[in-house]
Each structure stands twice: as structure tokens, then as C-alpha cells.
Amino acid sequence: MPDGGCAMSETLDAAIIGGGVIGCAIARRLTLEGRRVALLEKAPDILDGASKGNSAILHTGFDAPPGSLEAECIARGYAEFRAIHARLGLPLIEAGALVLAWSEQEEGRLDTLMDKARANGIDNVEPLSAAQIRALEPNLAESVRAGFRVPDEHLVDPWSTPYAYLLQAVENGAVVMRDCAVTGGSFDGRHWELATARGRVRARVVINAAGLYGDRVDALLIGESDFSIRPRKGQFIVFDKPAAGLAKHILLPVPTQTTKGIVVCRTAFGNLLVGPTAEEQDDRRAATVDTATLQRLKEAGERILPALATQDVIAVYAGLRPATEQADYRIRARNALNYVTVGGIRSTGLTSALGTAHHVHELCAQMDVAAEPLADPVWPRVGNISEHAARDWSEPGNGGIVCHCELVTRREIEVALEGPLGAKSLAGLKRRTRVTMGRCQGFYCTAQLAAMTAGRFVVPMAAGEDQPTDRRPTSRKQADKTDAR
């Protein structure tokens, strides 16, 4: 039941705070395990926090700390995604990755990194000489020294994936409450009663998957937190469709202690992206971009793929990662309080989400929340918005194309607005359909979208507060003059 209310007489098995990829995956797992679940999201739509900005890579975990909880969750999540993605209608673009050394120092770390990969069970890494790398990727700069291939790193749709997880939860009985900030709560020894912007919610277990606000939710509900969130901003630039032909693999740097570094890769939507940066900041909401950093990103991309100098940048964006004082995930069960914290999930969250959800399910099982797994769960399929297969514009009866840059049809928009998790903001509609993502960044289709979405959004597009806030560069010349938003 989407956007439902919970009668005070009903006690849920679990209330999940946070509608990012981790919260969506946990809602799915607990629902399939037979639990009555509600997901509470403070924003008008899901995926509105850290999950909205990522590089959309399905990671093997080859560079995760061996034996860490992160490595365990990545391995479990990767395996389950491979097992279920087709059933949910999700794309998997088998690209493979190249880890590239550009200096003598980086080259000296390759063997250690390959040993780490093998310790994580990734046995098929292949060391490569500069000549072998150039044969695989002829558009790379000649200064590449050495590297290795990780065949099982792949590309996915960053938004349809968590949406599909939550959709399956909803189709099997979960409740989703958007625009539903948690403002307080108490535990009586058996049950939690949460105060929210949409009324009281009563549940046996509370799971804090609040991402960038995880430490604050802990402090609000249990009076303490094991960690402090220090947002780490990552800025990206997105090149127009022709640039995607310059790279077949995901091009990875040799990672450092603090960051995986700047990645160059195709996207599921037919573009090529460069990023992210790693910038610590105090602000948990402002994912702003700035001209100087974007220019450095562009130059970094051109050092890797010199032909990018002739390609157009059509969009820029930034995301915030919920980093903490430690590199590993910060997941802790407080059994005496029937409370689980799921924090510190940084750049690997998209891959690890399903594995993290299994881990949380196992923690909940120790809290005496008995349940029987669903014998025959519903398996919904999401509509394809990636370039890996046929899209709606090629099918009859689609109502015509509304967003011409991204070939989004009227039917796709109507389904996204009317579905069981209907979009409640332009950003949510964009993540479900690709509207406003293209070269014109919504310049031509915004008026038609405003008419189609009238009365649908929490803040109407006509009010000017839910329109694309970033007019993005559509040429190299414009990219050099982009103002910080």
C-alpha cells in the first residue's frame, strides 16, 4: 500500500527510517521474509538524499577491506542482484573495469591491490601491460603505465534499481509514507511509538537507515550515536551521447586511503561521466557544484581520454556520501531497544544494498520478531529506461514523445505519475523516466511537464520551486562558463 497511514491499533513488525537505496532494499527483504513493514521518508519522494547521486557501478568489492562488513555485504548484494535483476526488469551492462596506473608510485601499488582482490574472492583479475591496455581501450592517453582488469565490474541503472526493490515490497504489502519526517519516539520495552509528520507509527523494531542524518536520528530516538556523519561531496560531469563510444570499460584509478578516485565510465542512459571528487563539508543538504572543480574534472577526464576535449559536457551534478570516522559500515543492533542502526554506507551502497538488507534481517531475527517468508511473492517488473534494451518510444500507442532529448514518452510519464509509487516531485519523475536529463536540460519540455503534473507534486512546477534548478552547459564553450549553482 503506497503512501498509507497506519492506524494506531496496528502494530508493525518494523519501521524503516529513510527511503534511500538501503532503506528500499531493507523494506524488500523484511517484507519477503513475511514481516509487516513501513518505510518512512521525510522528502516528498524516495532517493532524495545520498542515493540520488552516484556512479551507478555494480562493484565486485575487489578493493574493500578483506574481512570487513562492507566486503561481506558487497559480496552478498552482488550475488543477489545478478540472480534477480532480470526478474525485476533491471538492466545489467557487462562492461568490466580497468584499474589504471598513471605514475610509477601507482604502478607499485598494483600487486598489493590485486592481492586484496584475491583475498576478497575476486580471483579473475588480470594484470595488463600498457600495450595490452591500449589494445583494449585505444582512446586512452599514451601515458598509461600498467593496470589490471576486473571482468565482473558492471554498470546498472542507479534509480530504477532501488525503485524496483521498494516496488516489490509495496506489491507484497509494505507501506510507504513519504513527506513523513520522524520527530520523536519512545520504546516501552516491547514496542516503539514514533511521532512523525503524518501521525503516530507503532512498530516492534525500528531500523535507522537515514543516511546523511543517521547520527541525528540515533540521537533523537536513543540519545546517542556511535558515529558522526561528515558529508563527503562528489561532483560529476556528464558528456553527451557521442562520448560514450570512447570507452568500453569502466576506467578506474588506483584508489587511495580516502577515496576510490575519479572514474570515467559510460552510463546506462548512453552518456559518459567523469567523477566523483571527494570533498568533506559540514552541510548535509547542499550538493553544490563549482566552476573551478568542474574544470579540473574536465581536465582530468581529458588526461585519461584525450578525445574528450572535442566532446560536449551537457550536465553536471553533485552527491553527498554519508562518511564517518571509520571506513567500514556502521551497522549495530541494540537488542534491548529493538533498534538497528545502518550507517556509514558510502560509495558501495548501491551494490551492497541487498546484502546489507540480509544482514539487517538476521539482526532483526534476534529480536524475537517471528515471521514466515512469503511462499509466492509478487515479482513486479519496472519499465526499462536504460539503453540496454528497447524503450517505450519504439512501441506503439505511447502517446508521443514529450522529452525529445531523452526520448521519453507521454505514456511513460503517465505511468510514473499514476503507479503504486507515483512520482511526487520533478526530481522523482526524472529518476523514473529520464525527463529533463538530456542536452537541453528540460528547456523544451518543462512547460508540457508542468501541465501534465499539475496537482501531482508536493510543490507544483508552476510555483517555480520544483523546476530544474541547474541549467547545464550544452557545449564546451558553455561548460567553461558554468556558474556554481
N, C-alpha and C positions, 0 to 999 in steps of 0.2 A: 504494500500500500504506500504510494508516494506521498510525501508531504502530509502525513497523517498526524492526528493528535492522539495522545494516549490517555484514555480515561483513568482517573485516579484509582479506580478499582482494579485496574490491570497492572500486574507486576511483570515487567520484562525480565528475561534472563540476563540481558546485557544491554547497556547503553554505551555507545561508542561516540566519543567526542572528537570530531574532526573528519571532514569529508575530502581528504586528500587521497592519494593512491593507497596509502597504508590503511586508512580507515575504511576505504571501499573494499579492499581485499579482506580485512578482518570481518567486515559485515557479511561478505560472501561465505567465508569459511564457517563462521559460527552458525549462520543460517543453514548451510548444508549439513552441519552437524546436528541440526534439529533444535536449535535454540531460537527463542523469540527475541528479536534484536531491533533496536532503534539506532539510527545514525543521526547525530545532531551536528549541524554545520552552521556556523554563525553568519556566513556570507549568503547572498541570495542564490548562489549556485555552488556546486561542488567543484573541486580542483582549483579553487580561487587563491590558494596560498602557495607554498613551496612547489607543489606538484604542477603548477601551470607553466613553469619554465625549466625545461631540462633538455638534454641532448638526444633523448629517445633511442638509447642504445641498450640492447639486451646483453648484459655483461656476463661473462663466464666466471668472474671473480678471480681471474688469474693473478691479480696484484693485491688481493685482500690479505690482511694478516692471517697466516695459517693458524687454524685452531680457534679463530675468533668467532663470535656470534654472527658478525656480519658475513663471514665466509660461509658459515652454515646456512644462513637464511638465503644467501645468493644461490647456493647450490640447489637448495630445495625449491626456491622460486623459479629458477631457470628450468629445472626439470619439469615442473608442473606446467609452466607456460608452454613449453614445447608439446606437452601432452594434450592441452585443452584449447590452444589458440584457434585452431581450425573450427572446432565445435562452436565457438563463440563468434566466429566470423572475423577474427582478428588477423591482421597481416603479420608475416614474418619474412623479412627481406634478408636472405642469407648472403651477407657481404664479406664476412671475415674482416679481421683487423691486422694492420701492420704497426708494430711498435718501432719507431724510428729514432735512431741516434744521429744527432747533427754535430756533435763535438766528441773529442777524444774522451772527455770525462763521462759523457753519457754512454759512449760505446763500452767503457769499462764497467758499467753497471748492468749491462745486458745479461751476462751469465747469471748474476745473482737474481735478477728478475725472472729469468726462465726457471731457475731452481725454485723460486717461490711459486711459480705457476704449477710446477710438478707437485710441490707439496700440497697444493690446493686441488690436486686430482686432475689438472689440465695437462695431460701427457702428450698432446699432439702439437705442441708449439714447435715451430720450425725456424732455426737460425738461418739468416739470409745475409749474403754479401750485398754490397752496394749495387753491383751489376745485376744480381738476381732481383733485388727490389725494383730497380729501374725497369727491368723486363716486365714485372707485374704492373707497375704504375709509371708509364713512360712520361707522364706530365710532371713528375716530381722534380724538384730542383736537383741539380747535379751534385750539390754539396752533401747529400745524404751519405753517411759513412757505413752504416750497418743497421741491422734490426732483426726482428723475428716476426713470424706470422702466427696469429691466433685464429685458427679457422672458424671457431664457433662463436665469435662475437658477431652479433647481428643487429639489424635495425627494426624498430617497431613503431607503431602509431602511439605517440605519448599520451593521447587524450582518450581515444576510443577504448584503450586497454582498461584503465580504471573504471570508465563508464560501464563497460561490459561486466566488470566484477560486481558493481553495485546494482546494475540492472538484473543480474541473476539473483542477487539477494532479494530485491524487491519482488521479482516474479515468484519467488518462493516464500514470500510472507514478511519480509523485513519492512520496517517503517523508516522513511527518510523525512527529517524535519529540517528544512532549510530556513535561513533567516532566523536562526534559533540559537543565539548565544547562551552559554551556560553562565549564570550569575552567582551561583552558590550551590551548596548541597550539604547533606548530613547523612551519616551512617548510623543506624540504630543497633548494629550488631548482626543484623541479618539482611537488611535492605538499605539501598541508597534512595534518597529522595533528592532529585536535582531541581533547582529553580532555574528556569530558562525564560527567554523572551517570549516563548509560546506556551507557557504554563508549566505545571509540575510533571516530572517524569520519574517514575519509580522503577527501580531495577535491582536485581540481586548483585550484579557486578558492574563496575564502571571501568571502561578502558579509555585511557587518555592517549589519543593519537592526534594531538592538537598541533603537531609540527613546530612552527616558529613560536608558538605560545605554550609549548608543553610544560616548561618550568613554571609558568604563571598559573596554568590550570592545576598543577600539583599543589602550588602554594595556596590557591583558592580553596581546594577541596580537602587536602590532608595537612595543610600547614607547613609543608616542607618540600624540597626537591633535591634530588641527588646531583643535579647539574644546572648549569646556566646556559641559556641559548645565546650564542654570539653569531648573529646572522652573517653569512658569507655570501656576498653578491657575486653572481656570474653574469657578465654581459656577453651577448652573442650578436653576430651579424649574419644576415641571410642573403645569399646571392640568388639571382634569377634562375629560371629553369635551365638555360643552356650550360650553366656552370656545373651542374650535376654530372655531366659527361666527363669531367676532368679527373674524377677519382672513382675507382671501382670499390676499393676497400675503405674501411674506417681507418683514418690515419691518426695514430696516437703518438704522443710524445713519451719519453721516459719519465715516469711520474716522480714527484718529489715527496718529501715527508708531509707536506701540507696540501698538495693538490695533484689531481690527475693531469693537470696542464691543459693546453689548448688543443682541441680536437678539430679535425677537418673531416666532414663526412656528408654524404647525401642524407636527405630526409625521406620519410615515407610519402611526402607530398610533392616530390620531384624537384626540390631545391637543393642547395648545398649550404651548410652552415659552418661557421668558424667560431669557436669559443669553448668553454667559458673562461672568463677571468676568475680570480679568487681574491675578493676584496672584503675584508672584515669591516663591519659597521655596527652601530648601535640600533639604528632604526629598523624595526621589524616589518614595516609596511612599504617603505619607499624603495622600489626596484627601479631606480632611475638609470638612465644611460648618459654618458657624457662624450663630447666630441673627441677629446684627446684620446680616451681609452678606445673608442671605436676606431679611430685612425690607426692606433697601434695594433689592434686586432686585424684590421685590413692588411697592414704591412706584414704581420706575422703570417697570415694566410698566403700572401704573395711570396714570402720566402719559401714556403713549403710547395706551393703550386704557382709558379711564376705567371702562368696564363690567367690567373685570377685578376691580374692587373687590367685585363681587357673586358672583364665581366662587370655587370651592374649589381650593386647592392640595392635590394628592394625593401628590406626591413631590418630593424634592429630591436632587440628586446633584452630584458634582464630578469633573472630569477634569484631568489634567496634560498640558500641552503641552511637548515637548522643545525649548524655546527655547535659542538660543546667543547668542554675542556679535554675530552678524550676522543681518539679516533674511532673507537668501536661504538656500536649501537648501545644505547642506554635503555635497556628493557628490564623492568623489575616488577615482580609481583609482590604485593603486600597482602598475604593471605588473610591476616587478621582483619583487614579492612575490605576484603573482596574488591581489590583495586589493582589495576595493571597500568604501568606507565610504559609507553612505547615512544622513546625519544632519541634524538641524535641521529635520525635516519637521513643521511646526506645524499650524495650523488648516485648511490646504488639502489635507492628506494624503489624505482620502477621495476627493476629486476627482482629484487628481494621480496617484494610485497607479498606474494603468495607464500613464500617460505616463512616470512615473519608472521603471517596470519596463522600458519600451522603452529608456530611456536606459541603464539598467544592462546590459541585453542588449548594447547597442552597445559598452559598455566591456569587457564580457567577451569579445566577439568579437575585440578587440585583444590578448587574452592567449592566443591560439592554442588556444582551446577550440573545435575544429571540431564542427559538428553540422548535421544536416539537419532542417528543420522537418517536423513531423508532417503527413503527407499528408491524413489524415482523422481529426482528433482527436475524442474523445468530448465531447459537449456536454450535461452533466447540467443538470437544472432543479431549483432549490431550491423547497421548499414556500412558498407565499405566507403571510406573517404580517402583511401590511400591510392597510390599509383600502381600498386602491385596487381590489380585486377580491374575488371570492368566497373565503371561507376554509373550512377543513375542517369547522367546526361546522355548516355548511349542507349538507354532503354526507352521504349515508347510510353506515352502518357505521363511524362514527367512534369508537365506544366510549363515547360520552357526554362531557359537559363536566366537566373537573376544576377548571380555574381559571375561575370564573364571571365575575369582573370583566373578564377579557380574552378570554373565550370560547375557551379553549384545550382541545382535546380529548385524550382518552386516546391516540388513535392518533397525534396529533402528537407527544406526549411520547415514546411508544414508538419512533417513527421517529427522533427526535432522539437517543435513547439508543443505538439499535442501528445507526445509519447508519455510513458509512465514516469519518466524523469524529465519532463519538458523543460527546455531552457528558460531561465528566469532573468537572463541578462544578455547583452550583446556578446560579452566575452564567452558566456556559456554556449551561445548559439555558434559562435566562431569555432569553439572546440569540438562541437558536434558535426559541423558541416564544412568548415573552411571559409565561410563568408568573410570578406574583408582581409584575407590573408595575402592576397596577390599583389601584383605590381602597382595597382592604383591605391591599395590600402583602404578600400571602401569608398573612394571618391565618387564612383559612378553608381554604386548600388545602395548607398546609405539611405537615400530618400525612399526607395522602394522597400527596404528593410524596415524603416520606421513605420510605414503604412502596414506592412504585414504583421509587425509585432505590437501594434497598438493594443494596449490593455493587457499585455502578456508579461511585461517586465516589472520588476520592483520599482525601478526608476525608468520611466519611458525614455526612449531615444529622443523624442521631441523635446524633452526637458534639457537636453544638451549635456547630461551628466553620464550617460551610458554610451556615448558615441566613441569611436576610435580616438583615443587621446594622443596618438602618435602618428603624425603624418610622416611617412617614411620616405627615404630617398628612393627615387626611381632611376637614377643614373649615377655614374661615377662622379660627375661634377657635383650633383646634389649631395652625394654621400660625404664629400669633403666639407660641406657646409651645414651638415645636420646639427641642429641645436640640441642641447640637453633638454630632455622633456621635464 
